[in-house]
Amino acid sequence: MNILLFLNSLIGLLISFVLIMVFVAFFILSERKILSYIQIRKGPNKVGFIGLLQSFADLIKLIVKIKVNNFQYWSFLALLGAYLIVILSLFYCSLYYSYFNNTNSLLSLLWFLVITSLTGYSLLMVGWGSYNKYSLYGSIRSSFSSVTFEGCLMCIILLFGLFYNSYILGGSSLNNTSLFFCCLSVYFIWLIAILCETNRTPFDYAESESDLVSGFNIEFCNVYFTCIFACEYLIIFIMAWFSSVVFFSSFLWWISLIFHIFYFLWSRATLPRVRYDFFVNFMWRVSVCYLTLYLLLSF
């Protein structure tokens, strides 16, 4: 019986991972199309009907590419970081599967906090293991941003526990109440924090676009680059889903999910990059302090 339960969970995890990756492919395509419309130009429209197969063509192109290594190869630390971000993506998918399968742990929100805390290490290893100092700079900035996000996330999870008297993921749907209406100001800080965690504009400091073409993953190609790139977008979708689960319930859950997905697209097309020192001062002196004070008053 235990073996059957394990196989059932494993199959469900793999199906969740595949379905989310298919969504990621169309999410990348929709992002490119929306960016092109906002910038008044044509987006991908050649591969397949109105360009719907463009992401799959890019995937095939990246996978079949071959890199010839002579005297220099990726360091073990960089490869370990690429493997770690794939493993963390599987952990995210396991929480996603458990939520829809009604097999949530009583401490699933705390598990989410643990998984999120490891994401910064994967990006740090990818940049640190590269033979490029700018990749290292971008990864250090990204890992520090993740620490900032974890401070905000910890305060919000404590608020969730106080409000619902539980740390189970989906407690808002069980009580048919929405944390959004009780903590409106916290929600807007959360919207800023998830951009920080997912390295999206205006907090895409890991990209180092003023120094590099791509960012901390500039040394990667073919399968490794595909894994890092796709897993980053998988984490974006998980953050959009997690935001909807924590702050909304009932039919508002679906509306908020669509809003959060569009929010990531809109932010990249509209917002300029914020200077790093302004970002650090705002997150630590304003958002974390405000959430801490809000938490103390809630007690």
C-alpha positions as CSV (number, residue, x, y, z in Angstrom):
1,M,0.0,0.0,0.0
2,N,2.8,2.4,0.8
3,I,4.5,1.6,-2.5
4,L,1.3,2.4,-4.4
5,L,0.9,5.7,-2.5
6,F,4.4,6.6,-3.4
7,L,4.0,5.7,-7.0
8,N,0.7,7.7,-7.1
9,S,2.4,10.7,-5.6
10,L,5.4,10.4,-8.0
11,I,3.2,10.1,-11.1
12,G,1.1,13.1,-9.9
13,L,4.3,15.1,-9.3
14,L,5.6,14.3,-12.8
15,I,2.2,15.2,-14.4
16,S,2.1,18.5,-12.5
17,F,5.7,19.3,-13.6
18,V,4.9,18.5,-17.3
19,L,1.6,20.5,-17.2
20,I,3.3,23.5,-15.6
21,M,6.2,23.3,-18.1
22,V,3.7,23.4,-21.0
23,F,2.1,26.4,-19.4
24,V,5.5,28.0,-19.1
25,A,6.1,27.5,-22.9
26,F,2.9,29.5,-23.6
27,F,3.6,32.0,-20.9
28,I,6.9,32.8,-22.5
29,L,5.2,33.1,-25.9
30,S,2.5,35.4,-24.5
31,E,5.1,37.5,-22.8
32,R,7.0,38.0,-26.1
33,K,3.7,38.9,-27.9
34,I,2.5,41.3,-25.2
35,L,5.9,43.0,-25.1
36,S,5.9,43.4,-28.8
37,Y,2.4,44.9,-28.8
38,I,3.3,47.4,-26.1
39,Q,6.5,48.3,-28.0
40,I,4.5,48.7,-31.3
41,R,6.3,45.9,-33.2
42,K,5.6,42.4,-34.4
43,G,6.3,39.5,-32.1
44,P,6.9,35.9,-33.0
45,N,4.3,35.0,-35.6
46,K,6.1,32.6,-38.1
47,V,6.3,29.2,-36.4
48,G,2.9,27.5,-36.4
49,F,-0.4,29.3,-36.4
50,I,0.2,32.9,-35.4
51,G,3.5,31.8,-33.8
52,L,2.0,29.4,-31.3
53,L,4.8,26.8,-31.7
54,Q,7.6,29.4,-31.3
55,S,8.5,28.3,-27.8
56,F,8.7,24.6,-28.8
57,A,10.9,25.5,-31.7
58,D,13.2,27.4,-29.4
59,L,13.3,24.4,-27.0
60,I,14.3,22.1,-29.8
61,K,17.0,24.6,-31.0
62,L,18.4,24.9,-27.5
63,I,18.4,21.1,-26.8
64,V,20.2,20.1,-30.0
65,K,22.9,22.7,-29.6
66,I,26.3,21.2,-28.9
67,K,29.1,23.0,-27.0
68,V,32.6,21.9,-27.7
69,N,34.8,22.2,-24.6
70,N,38.5,22.5,-24.8
71,F,40.5,23.5,-21.7
72,Q,37.7,25.2,-19.9
73,Y,34.4,23.7,-18.7
74,W,31.7,24.7,-16.3
75,S,32.8,24.3,-12.7
76,F,31.2,21.7,-10.4
77,L,29.6,24.5,-8.4
78,A,27.8,26.0,-11.5
79,L,26.5,22.5,-12.5
80,L,25.4,21.9,-8.9
81,G,23.5,25.2,-8.9
82,A,21.7,24.2,-12.2
83,Y,20.7,20.8,-10.7
84,L,19.6,22.4,-7.5
85,I,17.2,24.8,-9.2
86,V,15.6,21.9,-11.1
87,I,15.2,20.0,-7.8
88,L,13.6,23.0,-6.1
89,S,11.2,23.3,-9.1
90,L,10.1,19.7,-8.4
91,F,9.6,20.6,-4.8
92,Y,7.4,23.6,-5.8
93,C,5.4,21.2,-8.1
94,S,5.0,18.8,-5.2
95,L,3.3,21.5,-3.1
96,Y,1.2,22.4,-6.2
97,Y,0.1,18.8,-6.6
98,S,-0.6,18.4,-2.9
99,Y,-2.8,21.4,-2.9
100,F,-5.0,20.2,-5.7
101,N,-4.9,16.6,-4.4
102,N,-6.1,17.7,-0.9
103,T,-3.0,16.0,0.7
104,N,-1.6,19.2,2.2
105,S,0.7,19.0,5.2
106,L,-0.4,20.9,8.2
107,L,2.8,22.9,7.9
108,S,2.8,23.3,4.1
109,L,3.3,27.0,4.3
110,L,6.5,26.5,6.3
111,W,7.7,24.0,3.8
112,F,7.1,26.6,1.1
113,L,9.3,29.0,3.1
114,V,12.1,26.4,3.3
115,I,12.0,25.7,-0.4
116,T,12.0,29.4,-1.2
117,S,15.0,30.0,1.0
118,L,17.1,27.6,-1.0
119,T,16.4,29.3,-4.4
120,G,18.9,32.1,-3.6
121,Y,21.7,29.5,-3.1
122,S,21.0,27.9,-6.5
123,L,21.4,31.3,-8.3
124,L,24.5,32.1,-6.2
125,M,26.1,28.8,-7.2
126,V,25.3,29.3,-10.8
127,G,26.9,32.8,-10.9
128,W,29.8,31.9,-8.5
129,G,30.7,28.9,-10.5
130,S,30.9,30.8,-13.8
131,Y,34.2,32.1,-15.2
132,N,32.8,35.7,-15.2
133,K,33.0,38.3,-12.5
134,Y,29.8,40.0,-13.7
135,S,27.9,36.8,-13.3
136,L,29.1,36.7,-9.8
137,Y,28.0,40.2,-9.1
138,G,24.5,39.5,-10.5
139,S,24.1,36.3,-8.5
140,I,25.2,38.1,-5.3
141,R,22.6,40.8,-5.8
142,S,20.0,38.1,-6.6
143,S,20.8,36.1,-3.5
144,F,20.6,39.2,-1.3
145,S,17.2,40.0,-2.9
146,S,16.0,36.5,-2.0
147,V,16.9,37.1,1.6
148,T,14.9,40.3,1.6
149,F,11.9,38.5,0.1
150,E,12.2,35.8,2.8
151,G,11.9,38.4,5.5
152,C,8.6,39.7,4.0
153,L,7.4,36.1,3.3
154,M,8.0,35.1,6.9
155,C,6.0,38.0,8.3
156,I,3.1,37.3,5.9
157,I,3.1,33.6,6.8
158,L,2.9,34.5,10.5
159,L,0.0,36.8,9.7
160,F,-1.7,34.0,7.8
161,G,-1.2,31.7,10.8
162,L,-2.7,34.3,13.2
163,F,-5.7,35.0,10.9
164,Y,-6.6,31.3,10.1
165,N,-5.0,29.6,13.1
166,S,-3.3,27.2,10.8
167,Y,-0.3,27.0,8.5
168,I,-1.9,24.7,5.9
169,L,-1.8,25.9,2.3
170,G,-5.3,26.8,1.2
171,G,-6.6,27.8,4.7
172,S,-8.4,30.8,3.1
173,S,-10.5,28.4,0.9
174,L,-11.4,26.3,3.9
175,N,-12.7,29.4,5.8
176,N,-14.2,31.1,2.8
177,T,-12.5,34.4,3.8
178,S,-9.9,36.4,2.0
179,L,-6.8,37.8,3.6
180,F,-6.8,40.5,0.9
181,F,-9.7,42.4,2.5
182,C,-8.1,42.3,6.0
183,C,-4.5,43.2,5.0
184,L,-4.8,45.3,1.9
185,S,-1.5,47.2,2.5
186,V,0.3,43.9,3.1
187,Y,-0.9,42.7,-0.2
188,F,0.6,45.6,-2.1
189,I,4.0,45.0,-0.3
190,W,3.7,41.4,-1.3
191,L,3.3,42.4,-5.0
192,I,6.6,44.2,-4.8
193,A,8.3,41.3,-3.0
194,I,7.3,38.7,-5.5
195,L,8.9,40.7,-8.3
196,C,12.1,40.8,-6.1
197,E,12.0,37.0,-5.6
198,T,11.4,36.1,-9.3
199,N,14.1,38.6,-10.6
200,R,11.6,40.5,-12.6
201,T,11.6,44.1,-13.7
202,P,12.2,46.5,-11.9
203,F,14.2,44.3,-9.6
204,D,16.0,42.1,-12.2
205,Y,19.5,42.7,-10.7
206,A,20.6,39.2,-11.4
207,E,20.4,39.9,-15.1
208,S,23.2,42.5,-15.1
209,E,21.9,43.8,-18.4
210,S,24.2,46.8,-18.2
211,D,27.2,44.5,-17.9
212,L,26.2,41.3,-19.8
213,V,23.8,40.2,-22.5
214,S,21.9,37.6,-20.4
215,G,23.1,37.8,-16.8
216,F,24.3,35.3,-14.4
217,N,23.6,32.4,-16.8
218,I,25.8,33.9,-19.6
219,E,28.2,30.9,-19.5
220,F,25.4,28.4,-20.0
221,C,24.0,26.9,-23.2
222,N,21.9,24.0,-24.5
223,V,20.2,21.8,-21.8
224,Y,21.6,23.6,-18.8
225,F,20.5,27.0,-20.0
226,T,17.1,25.6,-20.8
227,C,16.7,24.2,-17.3
228,I,17.7,27.4,-15.6
229,F,15.5,29.6,-17.9
230,A,12.4,27.3,-17.8
231,C,12.7,26.8,-14.0
232,E,12.8,30.6,-13.5
233,Y,9.5,30.9,-15.3
234,L,8.1,27.9,-13.4
235,I,8.8,29.8,-10.2
236,I,7.0,32.8,-11.6
237,F,3.9,30.8,-12.1
238,I,4.2,29.2,-8.7
239,M,4.5,32.6,-7.1
240,A,1.4,33.8,-9.0
241,W,-0.5,30.7,-7.8
242,F,0.8,31.0,-4.2
243,S,-0.3,34.7,-4.1
244,S,-3.8,33.7,-5.1
245,V,-4.0,30.9,-2.6
246,V,-2.8,33.0,0.3
247,F,-4.8,36.2,-0.2
248,F,-8.0,35.1,-2.0
249,S,-10.7,32.4,-1.8
250,S,-13.7,31.1,-3.7
251,F,-14.2,32.6,-7.2
252,L,-11.8,35.4,-6.5
253,W,-9.0,32.8,-6.5
254,W,-9.3,32.4,-10.3
255,I,-9.6,36.1,-11.1
256,S,-6.5,36.9,-8.9
257,L,-4.5,34.1,-10.6
258,I,-5.1,35.7,-14.0
259,F,-4.3,39.1,-12.6
260,H,-1.0,38.0,-11.0
261,I,0.1,36.3,-14.3
262,F,-0.7,39.5,-16.2
263,Y,1.0,41.6,-13.5
264,F,4.4,39.9,-14.2
265,L,4.0,40.6,-17.9
266,W,2.9,44.2,-17.4
267,S,5.8,45.0,-14.9
268,R,8.4,43.9,-17.4
269,A,7.0,46.0,-20.2
270,T,6.3,49.1,-18.2
271,L,8.5,49.6,-15.1
272,P,12.1,50.9,-15.3
273,R,14.8,49.3,-13.2
274,V,15.2,50.8,-9.7
275,R,18.6,51.6,-8.5
276,Y,19.9,48.9,-6.2
277,D,20.6,51.0,-3.1
278,F,17.0,52.5,-3.3
279,F,15.7,49.0,-3.5
280,V,17.6,47.8,-0.5
281,N,16.6,50.8,1.6
282,F,12.9,50.4,0.7
283,M,12.8,46.7,1.4
284,W,14.6,46.7,4.7
285,R,13.7,50.1,6.1
286,V,10.1,50.3,4.9
287,S,8.6,47.0,3.9
288,V,10.2,44.7,6.5
289,C,9.8,47.2,9.3
290,Y,6.1,47.9,8.3
291,L,5.3,44.1,8.2
292,T,7.0,43.6,11.6
293,L,5.0,46.4,13.1
294,Y,1.8,45.2,11.5
295,L,2.5,41.7,12.9
296,L,3.2,43.0,16.4
297,L,-0.1,45.0,16.4
298,S,-2.0,41.9,15.2
299,F,-0.9,40.1,18.4
